[in-house]
Amino acid sequence: MEKSYRLAKREDFNKVYRYGKSMANHQFVLYYLPKAQLEHFRLGVSVSKKVGNAVVRNRIRRIIKEIIRLNKESMTPHYDYIILARKPAAEMDYAEMEKSIWHVIRKASLIKKKEPIKK
């Protein structure tokens, strides 16, 4: 994930938590907040110590970032996103995690609409 796509500052996280909306399934919680001044989206990932040790948490974080990086063109721009991993995410493999993340994003109606082809 390039640096411009990262949500890193604590104050940015707090704004999304406080003023944003959320959507969840059993494995992940998605917080999102519209930001008109952004040309693309920014993503933050949060994995609690309850999920596992540092190795497990970093593995989950890396997989989530890779899933979003590979599909960033289908993410709605002009938003700040935070994906929070819950405990069941620790036992998931890549494919299951990808399916679960896209489920929660679809549930929040945040997948970019395809542009019609003009002739």
C-alpha positions in Angstrom: 0.0 0.0 0.0 1.5 3.3 -1.0 2.0 6.0 1.6 -0.7 8.3 0.2 -3.3 5.5 0.8 -2.4 5.1 4.5 -4.4 6.4 7.4 -1.7 6.8 10.1 -2.4 9.6 12.5 -4.2 9.0 15.8 -6.4 12.1 15.2 -7.5 10.8 11.8 -8.4 7.4 13.4 -10.4 9.2 16.1 -12.3 11.3 13.6 -13.3 8.2 11.7 -14.3 6.4 14.9 -16.3 9.4 16.2 -18.0 10.8 13.1 -18.0 7.9 10.7 -20.4 5.1 10.2 -19.7 1.4 10.7 -20.6 -1.9 9.3 -19.6 -5.4 10.6 -19.7 -9.1 10.2 -18.3 -11.8 12.5 -14.6 -11.3 11.5 -14.3 -7.6 10.6 -15.7 -4.1 11.4 -15.5 -1.4 8.8 -15.5 2.2 9.9 -15.8 4.8 7.1 -16.0 8.6 6.8 -16.5 10.6 3.6 -13.6 13.1 2.9 -14.3 15.3 -0.2 -10.9 16.8 -0.3 -9.2 13.4 -0.9 -8.6 12.3 -4.5 -8.5 8.6 -3.5 -9.2 6.7 -0.3 -7.1 6.1 2.8 -7.0 2.9 4.8 -6.1 2.2 8.4 -6.0 -1.3 9.9 -6.4 -2.1 13.6 -5.9 -5.5 15.1 -6.3 -5.8 18.9 -4.1 -7.8 21.3 -7.1 -9.9 22.0 -6.7 -11.4 18.5 -3.3 -12.9 19.1 0.4 -12.3 19.6 2.4 -9.9 17.5 3.1 -12.5 14.8 -0.6 -13.2 14.3 -1.6 -9.5 14.4 1.0 -8.5 11.8 0.1 -11.4 9.5 -3.6 -10.3 9.6 -2.6 -6.6 9.0 -0.4 -7.5 6.0 -3.1 -9.7 4.4 -5.8 -7.0 4.8 -3.5 -4.4 3.2 -2.6 -6.8 0.3 -6.3 -7.6 -0.3 -7.2 -3.9 -0.5 -4.1 -3.0 -2.6 -4.9 -5.6 -5.2 -8.5 -4.4 -5.5 -8.1 -0.6 -4.8 -9.7 0.4 -8.1 -13.0 -1.1 -6.9 -12.9 0.9 -3.6 -15.0 4.1 -3.5 -12.7 7.1 -3.5 -13.0 10.2 -1.2 -13.3 8.1 2.0 -11.2 7.2 5.0 -11.6 3.5 6.0 -10.6 1.6 9.1 -10.8 -2.1 9.1 -10.8 -3.6 12.6 -10.1 -7.3 12.8 -12.0 -9.5 15.3 -10.7 -12.7 17.0 -12.2 -15.2 14.4 -10.0 -13.5 11.7 -6.9 -15.2 13.2 -8.0 -18.7 12.0 -8.8 -17.6 8.5 -6.7 -18.2 5.4 -6.3 -15.6 2.6 -9.3 -16.6 0.5 -11.7 -16.6 3.4 -10.4 -13.3 4.7 -10.8 -11.7 1.2 -14.3 -13.0 1.0 -15.2 -11.7 4.4 -13.6 -8.2 3.8 -15.5 -7.8 0.5 -18.7 -8.9 2.2 -18.5 -6.1 4.8 -17.5 -3.5 2.2 -20.4 -4.6 -0.1 -22.8 -4.5 3.0 -21.8 -0.9 3.5 -22.4 -0.2 -0.2 -18.9 1.1 -0.8 -17.8 -0.7 -3.9 -17.3 1.7 -6.8 -19.9 1.5 -9.5 -18.5 0.5 -12.9 -18.5 3.3 -15.5 -20.7 2.5 -18.5 -18.8 2.2 -21.8 -19.5 5.1 -24.1 -19.6 4.5 -27.8 
